[in-house]
Amino acid sequence: MQHVKIPQDRIGVLIGEGGATLREIEDRAEVRLDVDSETGQVKVEQTGDPLTALKGPDIVKAIGRGFAPEEAMRLLDDEMMMFDIIDIDAAARNRNDLQRHKGRLIGEDGRTRELMEELSGASVVIYGSTLGIIGGPEQVDTVREAAEMIIEGAPHGTVYSFLEEKHNEMKHKGLDYHKFSG
């Protein structure tokens, strides 16, 4: 059994209308979820296949870090899918620094975040003081590297060039990636 803590404002998303999302996670990830809606503590207990159940805590964490349940459930689509978090606050010296880093990661009208998704094939969410990534290992590494470049102050143009280069490498290798439709 594992314990995961999620923010109060994400508990409703985890449970879903009438408990539908919670039941879907339990069925598909072969786990039982016990949600304490006052503290945000979620107990994740394996009920079926241990390998499938390993993804249960990551699905809960992903929803807690701002992903829509459908995106978080992508972790079950392929055993190589992974969830990663970058703590933006750890790189910030103060609140203003945190806001500046978040602003640079999101970009004007969300363009930087969109390009990270579009060119890597991963799903990217910025929520609170974290950046969450769902994708295959190479996709997650690409977004992590691009985000670190932005946090360290690299010009956006340099980061976009890096992302395009990685996109072309992945395309050349024949790795699957999903085109961002929005």
N, C-alpha and C positions, 0 to 999 in steps of 0.2 A: 504494500500500500504506500502511495505517495501523497504528500500534501502540497497543494499549490495555492498561493494567495493571489487573488485578483482584485483590482479596484472595484469599489462599490458600484460605480456607474456602469460596469460591464457585466454585473451579475444577471441583469435582465436579459442581456444579449445571450449569455451562456445558457440560461434556462429556456428562453424563447417563449412564444405565445402558447399558453397552456402546457408548457413543459415539452413542446415538440422538439426543440433543438437539443435539449438535454437527453431525451430518449433516443434521438438519432445518433448522438455521440456514443451513448451507452451501447446501442445495437452495433454500429459499424466498427467501433474501436474495441468492442468486447470488454468493457469496463463498467463499473458501477460508480456513479458520482454522488457524493453526499455534500451538498452545498449549504454552508452556513451563511445565510444572506446578511447577517449582522456584521460579521467580521471579514467576509470575503474569502474565508478558508474553504478549499474544496478538497475532499478526500477522494483519491482516485484508486479504486480497487479492481484488480484483474478478475474477470469472470470467465474468460475464454482463452483463446490462443495467446500465449505469452508475448510472442513477437508483435502481434497486432496491438496488444494492450500497452506495449512500450510507447506507442504514439499518443495514447490517451492524455498523459500529463502535458505533452507538447501542444495538443489541440486546445486544452484548457488555457495554457499560458498564452497561446497565439490569440485566442479570443480576448483574453484579459489585456493583451498588449495592443488591441485595436483592430484586429482582423475580423472580417465578417465570418460567421460560422462556415459558409460555403468555401471560403478561401482556406480556413483552418483545416477543413476536412480533406483538402487536397493532399495533406500529409499522408493519408491512407491510400492515395492513388498509386503510389510507387514506393517500394522500400527504400529507394535512394532519396526521396523527398526529405528535406530537413527544415527545421525552424531555428533561426538564430536571432539574437538580440544584440544591438550595439547600444551601450549606455552612453548617451550623449552627455549626460551630466558629469560623468567621470572625466571628460576632457575639458569641461568648463571651469573657469576660475571663479565665476560668480553668476548670478541670475541673468545679468545682461549678456554675458558670454554664452550662456545656455540658449537664450532667445536668438542670438545672432547665429549660432550653429544650426539651430532648428530652422531658422529662416533660410539659411544658405542651402540646407538639405532639401527643403521643400521647393525653393526656387520661386520665381515670379509666377503667379497663378498656378503653382504646383508643377511647373514644367520640369524642374530637376528631378523630382521624385518620379514623375511620369517617364522621363527618359531612362532613369535607372531600371524601371520595370520593362519598358519597351525594348531596350537594347540588351538586357540580361535575360529576360524571360522569367524572372522571379517576381513575386508579389512583394511590394514594399509598403509598409505603414509606419508613419511617424505619429506616436501617441505619447503624451506626457513627456518624459525625458528619455525616451528610447526610440530606436529605429528597429522595426521587426522585419525579418526577411523569411519568405517561404520559397523554396526552390530546390533544384538539384545542387550537388556540391559545388560544381563550377559556377553556377548561377549565383549562389550565395557568396562564394569567394569574390566574384566580380563586384557585386553590390557592396560588400564589406570594404573592399579596396577603394572603390569610388567614394564611399561615405567617409572613409578615413582621410582620403585626399582632400575632400571638401572641409572637413573639420580642421585639418592642419593648415587650411588657408589657400589651397591650390585654386587658381582661377577656374571658373566654371568651364571655359572653353577647353582647357587642358583635360578636365575630367570627362567632358563629352567626347573628346577625341579618344581617350582611353576606353570609354564604353563602346564606341563604334568599332575600335580595333578588336576588343574582346568579342563583340557581337559577330564580326566577320570571322574570327577564329572559330567560334562555336558553330557558326553556319557552315564553315568549311569542313569541320569535323563531323558535321551531320547531327549535332546535338539538337534535340527538340527544344523549342522555345515557343512561348505563346505570344502572339502579336497583341499588343495592348489595343483594345478595340475602341477606347474612348478617346 
